[in-house]
Amino acid sequence: MWHSYCSYSARSMNYAIGASRRDNEMATEKVLVVEDEENLAQYIKFTLNSLGYYVPAVVSSGEDAIKKTGELKPDLVLMDIVLKGEIDGIEAAEQIRTSFDIPVIYLTGYTDTKTLKRANIEEPFGYLLKPFQKRELHTAIEATIYKHRMVRKLNESQMQLASMLEILEDGLIVSDKGGYITLVNAVAASMIGGNKKDIIGKNLGEIFQLGDQMGRNIGDGYFTSQADDNEANGGKHNHAVLTRFDGMEKEIKYRAISTKDEKGDVTGFFIVLPRFAESNHSSDELLREHEGLKIRLQELSAELEEAKDALQLEMNERIRAEEVFRQHFAELSRKNKYQTLIRALTHNIHKSLKVEEVLESAVEVISNSLDNADNVAIFLVEGQDAVLKAHKGYPDSFLERMCRITYPKGTIWKTIIEGKALYISHLEQQMASDTEREKLGAKSLMSLPISSRGTVIGCINVHSTRENAFNGEELKLLEAIAKQLEIAIDDAEGAEALRKSEERYRMSFNQSPIGLLLFDKEFKITHCNERLSEIIHYPQEKIIGLDVRNLEGLSSSPEMNRVFEGESSRFEAIFEANTASKLWLSVSLSPLRGNGGEIMGGMVVVEDITNRKLIEDAFSQDKERLSVILQSIADGLIVTDTRGKIIIMNKVAEDITGWHKDEALDKSVEGIFLIINKRTRKLSENPVDKTIKTGWTGGLSKDTVLITRNKEEKFVSASSSPIRDKEGKIIGAVLVFRDITERKKIDEELLKNQKTESLSTLAEGIAHDFNNILTGILGNVSLAKMYVNPNDKIYKRLTEAERSCFKAAHLTKQLITFSTGGPSTRKVTSVKELLKVSTSFALRGSNVKGQFYLPEDLWSAEIDERQISQAIYNLVINAQQAMDDGGVIKVTAENFTMASGSELPVKDGRYVKITIEDEGVGISEENLSRVFDPYFTTKHKGSGLGLATAYSIVRNHDGYIGVESKLGAGTKVYVYIPATEEAIPLEEEIIPEGSTEKAPYGNKAKILVMDDDEIIRKVAAEIISHIGYEVEFAKEGGEAVELYRKAKEMNEPFDLVILDLTVPGGMGGRETINKLLDLDPGIKAIVSSGYSNDPVISDFQKYGFKGVVNKPYSIEELGKKIREVIGRENYITN
């Protein structure tokens, strides 16, 4: 029964939906599934995949449906009406329809009137009630996609008509047969004195005074006679009085032309209002064009009606098929006891085309539905083995033995070989002793074969622990189950066969979108398709049998003779159709060969290019006028014909490419718009060529560079689009582009900032860890020196190691300065004096001289003087090192106001612009973009941090630094520093204070050290003990607080605590000092860290510390700081 149903469904779908799929068979439609029941959603997805659709996503809410539709742009949405969340399926469908113009099919199990009425208001394309069959889903999707395409095609045709009306020089009004206006172009609206929105819907009688019709609605009767008079009088104009919206009246001329349906009944009117009295001839041509457009719209409407009729036929077929299915299903499931089994199994078989999933589902259903089915297994044949594919109820020991059974052992192979059902009611009596079976406790067995296309491919085994557990009816049910499995396997093979059949059908001769005819050796036409008949306006049945040489315009003797010589040809010709009109045709002739290669005849391929020719002629006439308009466009614009030859080029395009319009016209666009990939330096595909060949619309790669006429390289963004005639045929291409070189520089600068920020974070972390390591090394070296005689050689080596540690510490300071600029203290500073001092210091002792051009009124800046001085120093040193033979470095500064819209990535406002110009060797183009990268250097002894540090300092001052250079021409570096209007503060006189350092409390003073690094704790213990203090340690802040509290309670308080600022995974110094201050407001504490740029380090007193010691530190530095803090007066008031 199921097999016949599936076969019927396949045949029905093959014929009913074939036409709707042929237009776009090669495409895979994307279907978005919106269903909040997970199992059902997956079933729908599997079904769609088996039908050849692509499911990009499955979502469960209305909100996600709208979001995913916007992202994925599917061809269709399957929408469950009842969804969880604030937006249900109906509301989501409405937003999708209005926002994205994507069709929606509702899925629901609800059939109440209220829901249906609300859903229908939102104009769904389809409506499926759960549960539904695979072919119902397939039919609904195909019908919906076809309907949506037809509606869109009709809308596009209407838009094309409206667009054509707008370019007419005469006024045109379109009305229905009652005289009510349905369409008006801009010229007519201007003549009437109103806007289109207000005019549409009014009756012609409200605008025109036509004799005895004055002030009355004008309808069918009047204008029908007017139209008849026009035709009788050879198209002469009638007279009327036009009443404008402002009340003015004007006598005008007009022509009325009626439109009629295929029965000859009037359906509406075209009213032509000549703009100038002498423009009769032009209007006639335009009206004939409009008549053609009207006919095309009528054809589209007829096509849509045909589609509807085809869809209705399919729906009738579907209803009949469902009725047959219901009758057979009722016959199979007449016994209520097994209805659940049949329904569950059927559902599982048809929700997937994967055999493994079907078998697992079948085992589950059999096990759960048959009372005495204690163990169920399904085996499939693979070579010489029967392999266990699905099972339930068997112990592991049995499965290990039975997972693969070699031919021809046991009851399994008996069933497969004999190909018939096997039922053993008393296994112990009827079968030989079997230890595994006895352990299983099996007393009876049913075994049924599974077949596919007449061949047994496996079997179903059902064991029971009861004797005589199954009856004949249950055996028949299992036979039905085996049949269902056969169908599942056959469906997979049938689906593939159906796909190939549809592919052959799609390639059939009559569905070609171009005109085709075939002729034999005697030049007799043997075949022609409907499209050819439409093009030449001659019945198909009359064309067949004609001598192809008699179709003047389609062929000639020379071309025909070349066909039988094995040559192909292509030409354009004028053909006089039966309608007495002349057609421009593109004709291709080629030979047809037999299996042996012999020429059996020929093929003619015909395309109607009349409209393209007419539009090309009109386009040529209007080209100069259009060119004037295009000159005002801010982007470069090039228009080409179908050969890729330039026919229009605006002034901006001339400026960007370097080619004058007169030189570029009629040249290939590839020679004028020459583009390469900046990264690979290879020629890029010209977008115009791709657009003309395929209709492609799109842009270029971000790395696209235009090579101008003078070999200059410019980054460009561009897009190419096809120019189509009213029938959608490509007649040229438009290339729009702009120079984005400056914007590219800004983007690169932003990228550089992002890269620097990332490296800064890395550098900061490295500096901290490095300082911790150096603290351990330096401390141990310093301690070791105390145990060695200064005259000993090892003492000198330790001293050198100590110096190396200090050099490494200086390097970490550079890393911190690069990462964040280091600890910053800003004040209003004279940039002029800073430039002189920093430059002179950098050039001291060199063969390079500095020249300064610094105005007296140069603005001041609020900066960290030390950091900016370092940045200038680094820049000058870099310039000096580029001048091996000496020379002059020019240092210039000026006041500069950054205006809005500047290309530099800084805020608007006042800046001091500094220029440092050298006479050095310059920088190559490939290195220019990398000069500020950390660790990039071309010098053998360079560290690569000088310019990177300068860049970081300037950036952290909200400034900008840039460079210009060419090899052999020197280098200019520009620095922009935000200026301030504040005056430079007077320096306060510093009065030296007397020493307030007190002697330490003595050797009994106690110090608590908190640090997470064990090496540092050990070094600190040695140093502090050597100095003469007692020391205790804590790994993190919590432990330190507890030690301090206990010591205070025992009246043995610590005299000083030294806290590490950063403790990964624990309490650091900042939080610890807050808790210690709560215990003892008078606490004396020193903060220690490898992060010298942390705010706590630069402003330690604000956070409750009495001193700071930066890692790495020597014995002297730590001892001095301890004595300084312990001997300092306590300024905290209790």
C-alpha positions, 0 to 999 in steps of 0.5 A: 500500500505504501509503495503504491502511495509513494509511486503515485506521489512521485508521479504526481509531483513529477508532472505537477511541479515540473514547470515551476522548477524548470526556471531555476532548477540548478539553484538550491532553494533555502528554507528557514524552519521556525518551529518550537517543537524540537523533534518536529523541527528536525523531522521537517529539516530532514524531509526538506533535505531529502527533497533537495532543499537547503535548510540554513537554520532552524529557530524556535521563536518569532524574534529569531525568525526575523533576525535570521531572515535578515541575515540569511535571506532565505527563499521561503520561511516555514512558520509555526503559528504558535511560538514561545516568546512575545512575537507569535508566528503571525506577527513574525510573518507580517514583519518578514513579508513587509521588510524582506518580501520573502514568502511564508507558509504557516504550519499549525495544528490549530484550525479554529476560525479566529486563528485562521482569520487572523493568519489570512489577514497577513496574506500567507503564501501557504497554509499546512495543517499538522500532521502533513505528508512529505508530498504535501510539504513539497507541493506547498513549497513549490507552489509558493515559490512559483507564485512568489516569482510570478508576483515579483515578475508582474511587479517588476513589469509594472515598475518597468512600465512606470519607469518608461512612462517617466521618460516620455516627453508627452503627458500620459494618463492611464485610466480604467474603463470608468474613467478613474485614473490609475497611473500618471507620469510626471509630465501630465502631473505637471500639466495638471498642477498636482502631485501624482498621489492626489491625481490617482483615483480621480475621474477624468471628468474632474480634470477635463471639460469635454463638451456635454460631459463637463463636470461629470464622470467620464467613463466607457461610453464617451472615451470608447467613441473618442478612441474609435474616432481617433482610429477612424481619423488616422490618429488625429487629436481631440480638443478639451479644456484642462482644469488645473488644481490651482483653478486655471483653465487651459485648452489642450489637445489630447488623444484617447486610445482604448485597451481591450481584452482578448474578447474585445471588451474595453478595459481602460484608456490611454490619454496622451497630452502632447507637450508641444503641438508639433510633437504628433509623430513622437507621441505616435511612436510612444503610444505604440511603445506603450501598446507593447508594454500593455500587451506584455502586462497582459501576457504576464497576467495570463502567465500568472493565471496559467500558473494558478490553474496548474496549481489548482490541478495539482491540489485536486490531484493531491486531494485524490491521492490523499483519499486513496491513502486514507482508504488503504490506511484504514484497511491496514489499521482496522484493529485498534490494538496495532494503530499506534504501531503503524502510525509511529512506524510510518512517521519514523520511516518518512521523517528520514531517508537514512536507513540507520535512523529508520531501523533504530526507530523500527526497533523501538516501536516494535519493542514498545508495542508488542507485549511479548517482544522482549528482544528485537534485532535487525540485521542487514547483509554486508558481503558474506556477513549479516551485520547487526544494525539495530537492537534492543533488550539484548545483554552485552555478551549476546551482542558481542557474539551476534554483532556479525554472523557469517554466512550461512549460520543460524536462523538469521541466514535461514530467513535471509536465504529462504526469503520467508517468515520464520516462526518458532513457538518452542525454541527449546524443543525445536532448536539445538541447545545454545548456551547464549540463547539459554542465558538469554532465556528466549523461548520463542522467535519470529524472524522476517526477511527485509527485501529491496527491489526483489532481493532479500537484504536482511531480516528482523528477529524478535525473541520472547521469554515466553513459549508460543508468544506470538500469533499469526496476526502479529506475524502479519504485522511484522511482515507489514513492518518489513514492507515499510522498511523496504519502502524506506530503502526504495525511497532513497534510491527512488529519490535519486532516480527521480532527480535524474529524471527531472534533470533530463526533463529540464533539459528538454528542447521545448523549455529553451528560453531562446528560439531553436530550430533543427533542419536535416540534410535537405534543409527541411525543418524537423523541429522548432520550439515555442519560443521561435514561434513567438519570435517570428510570429508564425505558428509552430506547426507551419514552420515544421516542414519548411525549407529553412532557406526560405525563412529570409533573414534567418539564413542564407545559402552561404551560411547554410553551406558552411554548416555542412562544411562543419563551420558555425556562424553568427550574424545579426539580421532584419526579419519581416514578421507576419505582423508586418513589423521588422524585427532585429534578430541575432542568429547563430548557425551550427552543424548537428553531428551523429554518433559517428561525427557525420553532419546530420543537419544543422541548428539555428539559434534565434534571439530577438534583439529588436528592443535592444537595438531600439534602446541602443539607438535611443541611448546613442541619441541621448548620450550627450545629454546624459553625459552632462548630467553624469558630470555632476556625480561625485564618483567616477562613472564609466558606461560601456556597451555589450562589448566592454567599449566605453561610451560615457565617461564623466570628469571625475573618472578622467581625474582618477584614471588620468585618461581624457574622455576623448582618448578613452571613448570606444576603447576597452574598459580594461585598458582604461580601468586597469586594476591589480591586487595590491597584495599579490601584484597580479591583474584583477578581473575587470568587473565590467566583463563579468557583469556583461557576461553574467549579469553580476552586480557587486564590488571589488576587493579591498586590496584593489589598486588602479594603475593610472595613465601616468603609472600612479597607484590609487586605492579604489572602491568600485561597483559594476551593474548591468544596464538592461532593456525593458525585457531584462536583456543586458545592453551594457554596464555601469562602473562607479568608482572612487579614489579611497587612497586617503581613506585607506591611509586612515584605516591603516592608521587605525589598524596600526593603533589596534595592533599597538594596543595589543602589543602594549598589553603584551609588553606590559605583562612581559615587563612585569614578569621580567621585573620579578625575575630580575628582582630575584637575579639582582638580589642574589647577585647583590647578596653574593657580592657581600660574601666575596672580596672586592679584589677577587675576580668573581667580584668583578664578574658579579658586578658586571652581572649586576650592571646587566641586570640594571640594563635589562631593567632599563629595557623593561622601562622602555617596554612599559613606556611603549605600552602605556607611556609609563607613569605620567605627570603632565603640566603646561610646558613650553614646547619651544624650549623642550624642542631645543633642549631635547634636540641639542642633547640628542645631537651632542658630539655628532657630525649633524647640526640642528636648525630650528624654525620656532615662532615666538608665539608658539602655543604651549601644551599640557604634557609629560615633559619627560615623556615628550622629551624622550619622544623627540630625542628618539626621533632626532636620534633616528634621523641622525643615525640615517645621516652617516656623512653628517648634515642638517636636521631641520626642526620646525614647529607651528600653531595648527588648528585641526578642522572638522572632517580632517583626514587625520584620526584626531579630534578637532581643535588646536595643535602644535605641529612639529616637523623633524626633517633629515637629509638621510638615506630615506625609507623604502616603500615596503618599510614605510608602513612598519617604521613604528612597529615594535622591534622593527629596525633596519640597523644592526645595533637597533632595538626597534623600540625607539620609534615605537616608544615615540609613537606610543607616547604621542598617542597617549597624549591624544596626538598623532605621528606620521612619516613621509619618505623616499629612498635617497630623498630624506625623511620627514616626521610630523608630530601633532600635540594638543595645545592649551591656552593655559599659561606656563606656571612659574617655577616655585623655589625649592627650599632644601629641608633638613634631614628628618630621617630617624635611626631605625628602631634597632635590630629588633624591628619586624618587617612583614613581606607579602609577595606571591613569587617564592624567589623574591621572598627568599631574596627579600629575606636575605636582604632584610636579614642582612640589613639587620631586621626580623622578617616574616612572609605571606604569599598573598594579601589575606595571609598578610592581614591575618599575620598582622592581626595576630602580631598586633593582638600578641603585642608584637606588631610589625614595624613595616609591611612590604606589599606586592601590588599584583598577586594573580589569583589572590589579594593584591597590595591595593586591597590588602593595604585597605584592610590593614588600614582598618586594623591599624590606621598608623601602619607603615607600608611600602608598595612594590611592583614590576608595573612601574606605570600603575597609578598606585606606584605614581601616587602611592600616598593617596592609597595609604603607602609611605613609600614605593620600591620598584622591581628589580631592586638592589640591597642598597635601594631596598635598605635605603627605602626601609630605613627611610619609611621606618624612620619617617614620622607618622603623619596619620592622626589617630 
